[in-house]
Structure formats: C-alpha cells, structure tokens
Amino acid sequence: MLKVENLNVYYGGIHALKGISFEVPQGEIVTLIGANGAGKSTTLRTISGLLRPKSGEIYFNGKPITRIPAHQIVELGISQVPEGRRVFANMTVLENLELGAYARNTRDLKEDFERVFKRFPRLAERKNQLAGTLSGGEQQMLAMGRALMARPTLMLMDEPSMGLAPLLVREIFDIIREINQAGTTILLVEQNAHMALSIAHHAYVIETGQIVLEGPAQELARSEKVKKAYLGG
C-alpha cells in the first residue's frame, strides 16, 4: 500500500533521513521504533506532505505522492494522528471531529460521528466539552477519532502513548489493534518499543536517520540487539 524508496530529508544542513526505504502492506500494522531524534516523526511528516524530501520517492497504492500537497494526501486516504495530539483546545470535541472530515465532499457526517462515538464512548459523553479541558488520554482518543473522520485507508500514528499512564497506554494500543482489524492499515511510530512490537506485524528500527534492522515484529522482539537497546533486556 505504501512504499518509501531511498528517502533523504534535510533540516537546513542537518541530514535527518539518510536514504531510508520501507514498505507498509495493506491490512497490516507496521511500526517504526527508535530513540528520540532518530527520524521517526520526520518520516511521518514527509509521507504526509508536511516536509519535502531532497530526494527519494513515496508511493501510495502504486502512485507517486512525494510532491503532492498535504491536503490532497488526506483526500487520497492517508490521515495522521500527530505527536502531542494537537487537538484544537478552544473548540469542542464535536468541532474537532468535524475538522477531521474537512477534505471530504459530504456534509452528512452522522454515520461517522456514530462510528467514532461507538469506538470512543468517553468522547460521546464529552462531545460539547472544549478539547483543552479533556485529560491526556481523552485528547489522544480525540486525535484518533479526528483522523478516522477522514475515512483513511492508511493511518499514520506518531507516539500515541506519549505522556499517558500505563493503564491508558494499554487501552490506546487495544484501540489501535481494533482500528486495524476493522480494515485500516497503520504505520505506527512509537518510543514504547515493547507495546509497538506486541501489536505490529512488521517492524523497522531507525537510528540516526537510517534503518538498521527490520523483520517480523515478534522476531525483532526476541532479538538480543533490540532487547538491549529498546526493551531494557
């Protein structure tokens, strides 16, 4: 579904991504794990069209999307759940969800609201509440619900566990698995390697802008190198 080929991205003089290549097959959860600053978020931002690569190509369903504007990438079926949630604090839960559907042509969002509220009952209870007054976990659910409103076929998730209590982390990862099982392909960027590897089908390890390891997620979870570097083993 998604193919990244030899991607090079710079921040000024800093070479942030150094020729990375990877694939995300349809229907799977693929995770990119690595330390803070390794290039994980840069990868997602480049796929989303928020950053322009110096060289390399990104293909979605066989078509190049490397130089397409971000809003058109959303229209093609790619939604991102950004790092730090980035909800619109002074808008209600409902208004945040409506914004998630801005690229769609329909005004009838009733079915989409119902689907999101069924998956996230707490959002239904707080639909008229300002997003800034929600807890961290609820804001994460709102960010995920907002992305789902675009009806994506591929969802990019950037550090969904960041700043959440362990119990909430498990809940969020259960929801990610459910979203995938309902038919959405997921590219997950996550510092919590243990949780990411527990739900992913395939995994890539990124270090200083380069992919250094890849393989089935369960296999990487058993790798001594991964255990030592990312799993505290």
N, C-alpha and C positions, 0 to 999 in steps of 0.2 A: 504493500500500500504506500509506504513512504521509503524513499531511497535517498540517502545522503552520500555524495561522492566527492572525496578529496576537498573538503571544505576548509578554506583559510579565511579567518576573520581577524581583523586588527582593531585595537582601540588606540588610535594615534600610532605611536611607534611600538606599541605592545602587541606581539603576535599571540592572540588569545586562543585561537583554534588552529592547529597545525596539521592540515591535511586529513581531517577525520572522515571516515566512511562507515556507515552502518545502515541496517535495514529494519523496518518495522512491518512484519507480515500482518495481513488483515486478520482481525479477530483476536490478536494476542495482546498481552501486556509486556512491553519491553521496557527495561529500566536502565538508566544511566546512573551509575554510582561513582562517587569520588569525593575527595576532600573539598572544603570550601575554597573557591577560587580556581578550581580545576578546569572550568569551562562549561559546566553543565547548563547553567542558566543562559549563557551566551549561545549555546547550541539551540535551545528552545526559541530564544528571541530571534535568531536568524531564520529558523523554519517559519516562524510567524510573520516574517517580513518586517520586523521592527529594527533589525540590523541588516546591513548589506555586506555580503562576503566579498573579499578581494578576488577570490577565485573559487571554483568548485560549483557543483550543481545539486539542486534538491528537486526530486521528482515525487509527485503525488499522483497515485493511480496512473503512472506512466507518463505524466505530462510535467514539463519543467515549470517550477513555480518560483525559481530563485529571484527573479526581478519583478514579481507581481506585488502590488501594494498590499499592505496588511489587511485592509477591509475586504479586499477581493479574496484573500486567502481564507478568511472566515466564511465567505459566501461559498467557497469550494467545499467546505465541510471540515475545516480544522479550527478548533477552539482551544484557547489556552486558559488554564487556571494559574494566575501569576503568583510568583513568590510573594509572601507577605499579604496575600489575599486581595488587597487593593479594592475593597468594596467602596462604594460611594457613601461615605459616612453620614452625610446630611440628607440622604434620600432614604425612602422606606425600603423594606425588603421587597415589596411588590415592584417598586420603581427600578430597583437594581435588576430584578429578573426581567422586566420589560426591556431594559437596555441590552440584555444578553441576546435578545431577538431582533436587534435593530437592523441587521443585514437581511432579514427575511422579508418577503413581499406580503405576507399575510398579516391582517390585523386581528385575526381570530386566534388568540393565544390561550383560550380557556383549557383546551386539552393539554397544552404544555405546562400551564400552572398546576393542573391536577396531577400530572406525572411527577413534577418536581416536589409538590407537597406530599405526595404519597411516599416518595423516597426520603424526604426530609420533613417529617411531621412537625418538628420544632419551628421550622420556617413558617408553616401554616399558622401556628399559634401566634407568631410574631409578625405576620405579614404587613401590618400597618405601623410597625415599630421602626425607628430610624436605625439604619445598619450600624452606625457608630456605637450604638448602645448594646449591641449583641456581644456575647462572650467570644473569645478567640475561636472556639470550636464551632460556634454557630456562624461566625463570619466565614470560616473555611467551608462550611456547608453551603452558605450563600454563594460564595465564589464558584463552587462546583455546580450549583443549581443554575447560576447565571450562564455558565459555559454550556450547560445542557440545553438551555433555551434556544440556542442556535441550531439545535439538532445536528451536532457534529458526527461525522463518521470516524474522526480521529481526534482524540482529546490529549492535549499536552498538559502535564501537571508538574508544576515547579514547587518542590519542597512542601507538599501538603501537610506534613507532620510538624513543621517548624513551630516551636513555641507552645505545643499542646501537651497536656498531661498524658501519661502512658495509656490510661483508660480510653481517652478520646482518640489517641493515635490508632488504637486497635479498631475503634468504631469507624474512623475515616477510611482505614485500609479495607475493612469489610465492605464499605460502600463502594470503594474503587473496584473491588472484585465484582460486586453486583452490577455496576455500570458496564463493566466488560462483558459479563455473562449475558447482559441484555442486548449486546451486539455492538458496543462501541470499542474500537481499538484504542489502546492507551500507550503513550510514551511518557514514562514516569521518571522524573529527576528527583533524587532523594539522597539526603545525607544519612538517613537511618537505613543503612545497608541491610541490616537484619530483616526489617519489615519489608523492604522493597524486594529482596530476594525470595521472601516467603510467598509473595503473590505473583511474581513475574514468571513469564515463560522463558524469556531470554534476557541476558544481561550483558552490558558493556561497562568496563571500568575505564574511567577517564582520569588521566594525571597530567597536569600542566599542559592542557590543550591537545593531548594525544590519547588515543585509545590504546591501552596497554594489555588488556585482556578481554576476551569475550567467550560466551558459551551459554548453554542452558543454565537458567538461574540456579537450579538445585545443585548443579555441578560446581558452579562458582562458589556457592555457599559452603561447599566441602573443601574448596581449595585452601591450602595452607597459607598461601600468599594473601588471599582475600581475608581469611580469618584473622591473620596477624595485623593487617593494615586497617581493616574496616569493621571487624566483628569482635574485636577485643579478645581474640583467641590466641 
